[in-house]
Amino acid sequence: MDHRRRRRGIMMWFYSGPARQVAGGNPVPNRFCCRQAGFTLLEVLIALSILAILMTGLIKIAANNTRNLWFLENTTIAEQVAQNRLLQLRLAEDKPEAGDGWEEMAGRRWYWQVSRAVAHSLGDGVWRYRVQVFLEGEKTAYVDLVGYVTSES
């Protein structure tokens, strides 16, 4: 068998006509010739259902990450608001027993509450302040910070 015949024999496997000749010369119907390339409908449906399940999981993960990012960002900003209030208490001449107010930071409004108690373990000249910071419209505090301030300026 020369080179051209062998090559034609290989090409016969890809022939999609009504029949092809095999080595013995007998024609073989097209259904036995070669399988058509592509996927069946069932294979495509299974692949799409797997893809849909995976995409649903990815969307849930992305939503959780966004929610966590929002919470961490708010916690960081609330921590800054609380630290600012404690610093203002340390620098102030007048040290109130309790106080509250609003502060705007990072485009959001924050409500803070300050309450004082005597810290007996640290001595009479030290007050324990508790600062709670809430985001506007929310009932739970993002930060509950405790700091110690001396009673003398």
Summary of the structure (lengths in Angstrom):
residues: 153
radius of gyration: 38.2
end to end distance: 107.9
largest distance: 112.0
contacts: 343
relative contact order: 0.10
helix: 44%
strand: 28%
